[in-house]
Amino acid sequence: MENGVLLPSLQSALPFLDLHSIPRLEFHQTVFDELREKLLERVSTIASEGKDGNRYSKLEELLEKCFPLVKMPSIQPVVMCVMKHLPKVPEKKLKLVMADKDLYKACAVEVKRQIWQDNQALFGDEVSPLLKQYILEKENILLSSDLSVLHNFFSLSPKTRRQGEVVHKLTQMIGKNVKLYDMVLQFLRTLFLRTRNVHYCTLRAELLMSLHDLDVSEICSVDPCHKFTWCLDACIREKYVDAKRARELQGFLDGVKKGQEQVLGDLSMILCDPFAINTLALSTMRSLQELITQESLPRDNHELHLLLRMLSLGLGAWDMIDSQVFKEPKLDAELITKFLPLLMSLVVDDYTFNVEHKLPTEEKVPVTYPNTLPDVFTKFLLENRIACEIGLYYLLHITKQRNKNSLLRLLPAIKETYNDTGFTDIFLHLFTSNLTLLSEEFGSEEFCGHIFEGFFLVSLTKKENIHRHVLRLLLHLHHKVAPTKLESLQKALEPTKTVSWGW
């Protein structure tokens, strides 16, 4: 080697270092570090060259020689590097690593995967903080003090969402290991059952699509929900289920074979993802508006039936997984023959009222806007979960349209909804955001009375999260509210000694 020192002549050259006041320890340490780097490079080269059997046998031999020195800080990186490149580390050595906290912490994720796949409890301990962090992040977005119609909970694209820290870490931990992937799915199912928290359903879909983005075919090819989730993901990105994708999604649902009905449990969990429900509900609203324009009835529209079918599956996910009865819930015929036509008639009322107002003065007929709802409509909101979801999205739609008359007509019915769906964080987050578009109306005591005393304040005892959303709204609109009204609202919202908001 050019400009190098031959080993036999090295001994006589060492006094030369003494003349430069370089300690022998420093010299030996430098040489050792250089040799270690060369060895690490060589290990990586062996792992990437030659036939599997040959290269891995070399690494196994090296592991046998260096493993006894694994606790030496200077040698440990070499041992860890060798184990990292072995697809199957001897079980005895894995147990020794697992038993020593420091060694376990130091080993690469490739080695940890081999430990985790036979130790579900240990893997659960690693995953649990990430799942808690994920739920906390979602809740923080929903309860954020920022209120905006343009930047709300559903604004981020699916691809942006799954590039988040938790999904990225989970994807790394799983790698291409199907067993670990199945464990994570089992954790998510268990937590969803225990808490009813729908954000676990979002994570289930995001995790699968993150692995899809990374082309991890080892997992995607064995997850029966992969193609369905991929197609649904495209719909969520557009916030709309078009006719072509609707046919694809129907094909997947109809293709569930006898004996494989358990797949419906996973499909329902993916459809229970709030981002999926949001897309299906928005598509349903759009479909109803098209039917009004075409003067058609809901019972004649095949795509609308499919949207309702998927909403039914998604909203019934918890019941299906809890009961372990993997059968599609039957749609209530009256939902299609009674509730949806009623909802369409409310939309027509709005159209008619608006047209009457635009007529020239001489052609105008005095029209009073209807301020009540048919009893059967409010009964549907209370007893039918699909009707309730569609009704809530209609309320969000009219609020976004700044339709004050329709909002005040519908709002009293939302106080009593199926399973108190009208008081979930997701709905209240969207509703309060949309109410900011009517900010000028909050100067009216009458309007404030309908919104606060008529809806929010009378429901405060139902769920403590209502307090937070009212405060979010007031934080944004307090300058529009009359001072006397603001003062009375502040008094009404003062926490009692027993309330713990966890902020």
Buried (B, 14 or more C-beta within 10 A) or exposed (E): EEEEEEEEEEEEEEEEEEEEEEEEEEEEEEEEEEEBEEBBEBBEEBBEEEEEEEBBEBBBEBBEEBBEEBEEEEBBBBBBBBBBBBEEBBEEBBEBBBEBEEBBEBBEEBBBBBBBBEBBEBBBEBBEEBBEBBBEEBBEBBBBEEBEBEEBBBEBEBEEBBBBEBBEBBBEBBBEBBEBBBBBBEBBBEBBEEEEBBBBBBBBBBBBBBBBEBEBEEBBEEBBBBBBBBBBBBBBEEBBBEEEBBEBBBEBBEEBEEEEEEBBBBBBBBBBBBBBBBBBBBBBBBBBEEBBEEEEBBEEBEBBBBBBBBBBBBBBBBEBBEEEEBEBBEBBEEBBEBBBBBBBEBBEBBEEBEEBEEEEEEEEEEEEBBEEBEEEBBBBBBEBBBBBBBBBBBBBBBBBEEBBBBBBBBBBBBBBBBEBBBBBBBBBBBBBBBBBEBEEBBBBEEBBEBBBBBBBBEBBEEBEBBBBBBBBBBEBBBEBBEEEBBEBBEEBBEEEEEEEEEE
